[in-house]
Amino acid sequence: MAIVAIIPARYASTRLPGKPLSDIHGKTLIQRVHERVRGATTLDRILVATDDERIAAAVRSFGGEVLLTSPHHPTGTDRLAEAARAINSDIVVNVQGDEPMLDPAGIDATVRALTGDPELPMATLSLPLVDVESISAGGGSIGWADARGMLRVGPVSAGAVPGPACYGKGGTEPAVTDALVVLGYVDPVW
């Protein structure tokens, strides 16, 4: 069974152009992500899918494998889909190119869920909220699903734990509920 991690990486970000090449303590963001993915034990291959030769050159410089894709993809998922069609794989793991603190054990857990149940068409890694105190101490970012099922991501300020919004009868007054579904928390380390 061929299990491949694909990391979509785009240079022309509107919020932070060149983000994959951003320096984080002497290494590019894409190298830091790649190194974390290499820690997963269930993968046969790691591939960076990019439309930019600068990113491709950076990935090759640290020994990574690159597949050049169309520059016309509106999302990383579209870029990943093009790369997935171009390779032989049984399972494709979509790794976000801007997660330098990714825990490789999460990749392994997701792959094991898929290999353990061949009927599963896909899996998404999520974690339960277990330590509200560390989150409310602030300094990191948190992702959650709101009452409408929409993904929300934002910074955590000390003493303020974000929660999903529930809309009142008028549809405009948000109210914080206790039904916080945390999809991930990043504790800054650099």
N, C-alpha and C positions, 0 to 999 in steps of 0.2 A: 504494500500500500504506500503510495507516494503522498507525503504530507509536506506542503510547502507554505511557508510564511511569505506573504507579499506585503511590502511596505510602500504604499504610494507616497511619492514625494514631489511636490510642485514648487518651482522657483517663484512663479508669478503670483504669490499670495497678495491679496489686496490689503490685508492688515499688516503683514510683515514680509515684504518681498525678500526672497532669499532665505527664508526661515530655516530650511534644512541645513544650510551652510553656516548658521549662527554658531559662534564659538561659545562652548561651555567648558571652561577650565581647560583650554588647550585642545579640545576635540570638537568636531562639528556635531550639531544636534543629530544628524542622520547617523553618524558613527556611534554616538552614545545609544541611540535606539537599537541599532544593529547589534551592538555588543550585548545589550540586555536580551534581545531575542535569541542570540547564540547560546544563552544560558538555558534555554528550553531543551529538554532531552527527547522530546517526541517528534521533532522536526527532521526531515530529510534534506531540506533546502531552504535557504533564505534568499529572497529576491527583492531588490529595490526597483520599483516601477516609476520611472520619471520621464518627463518630456524635455529635460534640460541637460545639455552636455556638461555643464559645470557641476551639477549634482552627480552625474554619472562618473565623471573624473574623480570626484572626491570619494565616491564609494569604491571605485577600483583601487584608489590609492591605499585603502586599508584592507584590500583583499576581498571586498564584497562583490556580489554578482548583480548586474544591472540589466534591465530590459527597457529600452527606449520605447515610449508610447506616444500617441498623438498629443499635440498641445491643445486640442480642442475639447478635452473632457471637462464638464462643469464640476465634477466632484471626484474625490479620491476613490470612491466606489466604482465609478465609471473607468477610471484608470486601472484599478485592480481587475475589473472584469476583462478588459482588453488583455492584460498580462496573463490572467488565468486561462483565457482561450488559447494563448500562444504556447502554453506549456502542458506537459503531461502530469496530472495530479489527481489524486482521489479526494483529498481534503485540502482546501485553501484556508489559511488563517489570515484575516485582514488585520494588520497591525498598524495603528495610527503612527505616522511619521513624526509626531511631535510629543511622544511620550517617553522621555529619556529615563524615567524612573519606573518603567513597566516591570512588574514582577514576572519573571519567566515561568514561575510555578502556575500562574494564571493561564498562560498559553497551554501548558501541559494539562491542566485540569479541563480546559475546554476541548482539547484534542481527545483526551480520554473519554469525555462524555460522548463525543461523536463516534469514536471507534468502539465504544462499549455498547452502543445502541445504533445499529445500521439503519434503523427506521427514522432517526433524527435527520431532517433535511439541513438544519443549521443550529448553531448554538451561540449565545451571547454571554460573555463573562459579566457577572455583576456580583457585588458583595453586599451582605447585610450591614446595616448600621449597628455597630456593637459598642462603640465608645463615643458617646455624645460629648463627653468632657474634652477629649483631645481635639475634636472638631471645633467646639465652641471656644477653644483657646486661641483660635485664629491663625492666620498665616498661610493657609493652604487654599486649595480650590476644591469644590465639591460639585458633584453632578447629581441631579434628582429628577424624578418624573413628577410633573404637576398633576392636578386633578383631571386634566384633559388628556393625560398620557403623553404630554410633550416633554422632551428632554430639556432641562435647564441646567446651566453650568455657571458658577460664579465664585468669586473669592469669598473666603470666610473671614469676617472681622471678629476680633476678640469679643466674646459674650453674645454674639449673634449667630444663631444657627438657622440657615435658611430652610424653608419648608415649602411644600407644594402649595400653590394657590388654589383656593376654592372660591368660585365666583358666586356672589349673592344673587338675589332675584333679579336685580337690575343688570347683572352681568359685568359690572364695572368695579365693584368693591371686593378686592382680594382679602381673604382671611387666612391666616396661617393655621394649618391643622397639625395634628400629631401623626399624620400618616406619611411620614418622611420615608421615601424609598431611595436610599443612597446607591448610586451606581458606581461611585468611585471617589476616593479621597487621596489627594496628593499632599504629603508632608514635605515641605521644601527642605532640601539638604545642602544645597550649595550656597 
